[in-house]
Each structure stands twice: as C-alpha cells, then as structure tokens.
Amino acid sequence: MSKFLPQSPHISEVHIVVGSMVILAMATSLMVVVPWLLLQDAHPAGAGLKPYTPQELRGRASYIANGCVYCHSQQPRDIKQAPDFSRGWGRASVASDYFYDRPHLLGTMRTGPDLFNIAARQPSVDWHLGHLYQPRAYTKGSNMPGYPFLFLHKRDEDVKPDDKVINLPPDFATGQTVVASQEALDLVAYLLALDRTYPVLKRPDLPPAGDAMPRRKETK
C-alpha cells in the first residue's frame, strides 16, 4: 500500500489512519451525539398526544402504501422560516409530536398541503371520504389523483344498513351507490388523528413552542 502513498518524511500510514478516525469521530459527534444531547430533555410525548388506535395504524399503513407521503408533508415550519402558520397549518412541529410515529412521515414535497393538522382544519368524515373518491368534487382544480379503488359500487338493493355511503355532488354522481371500503374508512380514521393543535413546552423553563391553531375548514 505504501508505494501508492506520497513519499513524505512527515506523513505515514499511521498518520492517515489516525486523521481519518478523528474526522469520522467529529462527523459522528456533530450528526448523532449533539442532536441526541439537544433532544434528550424534550418531553417523550406531547401532553395532548394519544397513541394511534389499531384502526388508525391500519389507515397509516394505507397512507404509506398509496403514496400520500410523496405529495404531503407533516412538518409545519417556524413562522421565521415560512408562512405555514398563516396558511392555517398550525404551530411549528416539535420532536415530541412524533413520539408514536414509526416510521415518521415528515415528507419532503408539498404538491398538496401539509397534513400535520388536517383533522383540525377538516374534521368531517364524509368530506374526507368524498375527497378520496374524487378530489375535484370537493376542491376545484385539485391535482390530487382519485382513489376510487378504495370504494365499492353497489346497486341500491345491495346496500347494507352498516355500509358507509358516499354522497357525491350531483355533477359527480356515478349512477350507482358508492360505498367506502374498510381500507378507506381506516385511512380517514388516520387522517382524523392528525391533530397537533395543542400547545407544547420544549422544557418547563421555556415558553410554549406555539399557540393552538384556529380551527377552520380546508379550502385548498
């Protein structure tokens, strides 16, 4: 190996190995140790945060499988960085908000709006089901794809009493009764669990990280 290294009386293979180890240790400290030290005092979970129910976990799996994470983020930024709060997306997220998320679904794209607090903006089960079936029936000009394969089309006489029927606007009626599948119901249950509008404390000696978000309906 030595024949490929610069021949210098001041540099040896040992120096190179030691220098590489020092650089690796510094990088590890900056990227792993320091963030861990900064976050270890954070509350393990927000005071208003609840574990996901089995149905919500199934819906979360559907959220991942259907690629929702590719177009929606779940990480409102600080008002000093972006106008996310004025958009109605809520306070900036903190580490404790994701205590029950495995894996986390922060997202990297915002082709659609941030969904961190979608349940606070739009708490209607019927709206979400209809929006999943045909987004443009509820949000004009939406570029979100529809998910009709999450629904069943039945004749009126085949509809069961416990079926969740989707009442679409007249212009988007199919001529058949649209019924939500269990997967669609689970996915909406997960969306309605996305409500982090409670105020949080990073540490007892610090002011709240953000105020509760004013509740309003999703418009875009």
C-alpha positions as CSV (number, residue, x, y, z in Angstrom):
1,M,0.0,0.0,0.0
2,S,2.8,2.4,0.8
3,K,4.0,2.6,-2.8
4,F,0.8,4.3,-3.7
5,L,1.1,7.0,-0.9
6,P,3.0,10.2,-1.3
7,Q,6.6,9.7,0.0
8,S,7.0,12.3,2.7
9,P,9.2,12.1,5.8
10,H,6.3,13.8,7.8
11,I,3.3,11.6,6.7
12,S,2.9,8.0,7.4
13,E,0.1,5.4,7.0
14,V,-0.5,5.7,10.7
15,H,-1.0,9.5,10.5
16,I,-3.5,9.0,7.7
17,V,-5.4,6.3,9.6
18,V,-5.5,8.4,12.8
19,G,-6.5,11.5,10.9
20,S,-9.4,9.6,9.2
21,M,-10.6,8.3,12.6
22,V,-10.6,11.8,14.0
23,I,-12.6,13.1,11.1
24,L,-15.1,10.2,11.4
25,A,-15.4,10.8,15.2
26,M,-16.1,14.6,14.7
27,A,-18.7,13.9,12.0
28,T,-20.4,11.3,14.2
29,S,-20.5,13.8,17.1
30,L,-22.0,16.5,15.0
31,M,-24.6,14.4,13.3
32,V,-25.5,11.9,16.1
33,V,-24.3,12.8,19.6
34,V,-25.0,16.6,19.5
35,P,-28.7,16.2,18.3
36,W,-29.2,13.5,20.9
37,L,-28.0,15.8,23.7
38,L,-30.2,18.6,22.4
39,L,-33.3,16.4,22.3
40,Q,-32.9,14.4,25.5
41,D,-34.7,17.0,27.6
42,A,-37.7,17.1,25.4
43,H,-40.9,15.6,26.7
44,P,-41.3,12.0,25.5
45,A,-44.8,12.8,24.1
46,G,-46.9,16.0,23.9
47,A,-49.4,16.4,26.7
48,G,-52.3,16.2,24.2
49,L,-50.8,13.4,22.1
50,K,-52.5,10.0,22.1
51,P,-51.3,6.6,20.8
52,Y,-52.8,5.5,17.5
53,T,-55.7,3.1,17.7
54,P,-55.5,-0.2,15.7
55,Q,-57.8,1.3,13.0
56,E,-55.6,4.4,12.8
57,L,-52.5,2.3,12.4
58,R,-54.1,0.4,9.6
59,G,-55.0,3.7,8.0
60,R,-51.4,4.9,8.4
61,A,-50.2,1.8,6.6
62,S,-52.6,2.6,3.8
63,Y,-51.4,6.2,3.7
64,I,-47.9,4.9,3.1
65,A,-48.9,2.2,0.6
66,N,-50.9,4.7,-1.5
67,G,-48.1,7.2,-1.7
68,C,-49.7,10.0,0.2
69,V,-46.3,10.8,1.8
70,Y,-44.9,11.6,-1.6
71,C,-47.1,14.7,-2.1
72,H,-47.9,15.8,1.5
73,S,-45.6,16.8,4.3
74,Q,-46.3,16.6,8.1
75,Q,-43.9,19.3,9.4
76,P,-45.2,22.9,9.7
77,R,-42.2,25.2,9.9
78,D,-41.5,28.0,12.3
79,I,-43.0,31.4,11.4
80,K,-39.5,32.8,11.0
81,Q,-38.8,30.3,8.2
82,A,-42.0,30.1,6.3
83,P,-45.7,31.3,6.4
84,D,-47.0,27.9,7.3
85,F,-48.9,29.2,10.4
86,S,-50.7,31.9,8.3
87,R,-51.7,29.2,5.8
88,G,-53.6,27.6,8.7
89,W,-51.2,24.6,9.1
90,G,-50.6,25.2,12.8
91,R,-47.6,25.9,15.0
92,A,-44.2,24.6,14.2
93,S,-43.8,20.9,14.9
94,V,-41.5,19.7,17.7
95,A,-39.8,16.3,18.3
96,S,-42.4,15.1,20.9
97,D,-45.2,15.4,18.3
98,Y,-43.8,12.4,16.5
99,F,-43.4,10.2,19.6
100,Y,-45.7,7.5,18.3
101,D,-44.7,7.7,14.7
102,R,-42.8,4.6,13.4
103,P,-41.6,5.4,10.8
104,H,-42.0,9.2,10.7
105,L,-43.8,10.6,7.7
106,L,-42.3,14.1,7.6
107,G,-42.3,14.2,3.8
108,T,-40.2,16.2,1.5
109,M,-42.7,17.5,-1.0
110,R,-45.7,19.8,-0.9
111,T,-47.5,19.1,-4.1
112,G,-50.5,19.2,-1.7
113,P,-50.9,21.0,1.6
114,D,-49.2,19.9,4.8
115,L,-51.4,17.4,6.7
116,F,-49.9,17.7,10.2
117,N,-53.2,19.2,11.4
118,I,-55.7,18.2,8.7
119,A,-58.1,16.9,11.3
120,A,-58.4,20.3,12.9
121,R,-58.9,22.0,9.5
122,Q,-61.4,19.5,8.2
123,P,-62.9,17.2,10.8
124,S,-65.7,15.7,8.5
125,V,-65.5,12.0,7.8
126,D,-67.9,12.5,4.8
127,W,-65.7,15.2,3.3
128,H,-62.6,13.1,3.5
129,L,-64.2,10.0,2.0
130,G,-65.7,12.0,-0.9
131,H,-62.4,13.8,-1.4
132,L,-60.5,10.5,-1.6
133,Y,-63.0,9.2,-4.2
134,Q,-63.0,12.3,-6.3
135,P,-60.8,15.3,-5.1
136,R,-62.1,17.7,-7.7
137,A,-65.7,17.3,-6.5
138,Y,-64.6,19.0,-3.2
139,T,-61.5,21.1,-4.1
140,K,-61.8,22.8,-7.5
141,G,-58.7,22.5,-9.6
142,S,-57.1,19.9,-7.3
143,N,-54.3,17.9,-9.0
144,M,-54.6,15.0,-6.5
145,P,-55.5,11.7,-8.0
146,G,-58.7,10.0,-7.0
147,Y,-58.7,6.6,-5.2
148,P,-62.0,5.0,-6.5
149,F,-60.4,1.6,-6.0
150,L,-60.9,2.1,-2.2
151,F,-64.6,2.2,-2.7
152,L,-67.4,-0.2,-3.9
153,H,-70.1,0.4,-6.4
154,K,-73.4,-1.2,-5.4
155,R,-77.0,-1.3,-6.6
156,D,-79.4,0.3,-4.2
157,E,-80.9,-3.0,-3.3
158,D,-77.4,-4.4,-2.4
159,V,-76.5,-1.7,0.1
160,K,-76.4,-3.0,3.7
161,P,-77.5,-1.0,6.7
162,D,-74.0,-0.7,8.1
163,D,-72.4,0.4,4.7
164,K,-70.9,3.9,4.7
165,V,-72.5,5.5,1.6
166,I,-70.7,8.4,-0.1
167,N,-73.0,11.2,-1.1
168,L,-71.1,12.8,-4.1
169,P,-72.2,16.2,-5.5
170,P,-74.7,15.8,-8.3
171,D,-72.2,16.6,-11.1
172,F,-70.0,13.7,-10.0
173,A,-72.7,11.1,-9.4
174,T,-71.9,7.7,-10.8
175,G,-75.4,6.3,-11.2
176,Q,-74.6,3.7,-8.6
177,T,-74.3,3.8,-4.8
178,V,-70.7,4.4,-3.8
179,V,-69.7,2.7,-0.5
180,A,-66.5,3.1,1.4
181,S,-64.3,0.0,1.9
182,Q,-62.8,-0.8,5.2
183,E,-59.4,0.5,3.9
184,A,-61.0,3.8,3.0
185,L,-62.5,4.1,6.5
186,D,-59.2,3.2,8.1
187,L,-57.3,5.8,6.0
188,V,-59.8,8.5,7.0
189,A,-59.5,7.5,10.7
190,Y,-55.8,8.1,10.4
191,L,-56.3,11.5,8.8
192,L,-58.6,12.4,11.6
193,A,-55.9,11.5,14.1
194,L,-53.6,14.2,12.6
195,D,-54.4,17.0,15.1
196,R,-51.4,18.6,16.9
197,T,-53.1,21.8,17.8
198,Y,-52.3,21.6,21.5
199,P,-49.7,24.0,22.9
200,V,-46.4,22.3,23.8
201,L,-43.5,23.0,26.0
202,K,-40.0,22.2,24.9
203,R,-38.9,22.4,28.6
204,P,-40.6,23.6,31.7
205,D,-38.4,26.7,31.9
206,L,-39.3,27.8,28.3
207,P,-42.4,29.5,26.9
208,P,-44.8,27.5,24.7
209,A,-43.4,26.4,21.3
210,G,-46.6,27.6,19.7
211,D,-50.3,28.5,20.2
212,A,-53.2,26.3,19.4
213,M,-54.2,26.7,15.8
214,P,-57.5,28.4,15.0
215,R,-59.8,25.7,13.5
216,R,-61.0,26.3,10.0
217,K,-62.1,24.2,7.1
218,E,-59.7,23.1,4.4
219,T,-60.1,25.1,1.3
220,K,-57.2,24.1,-0.9
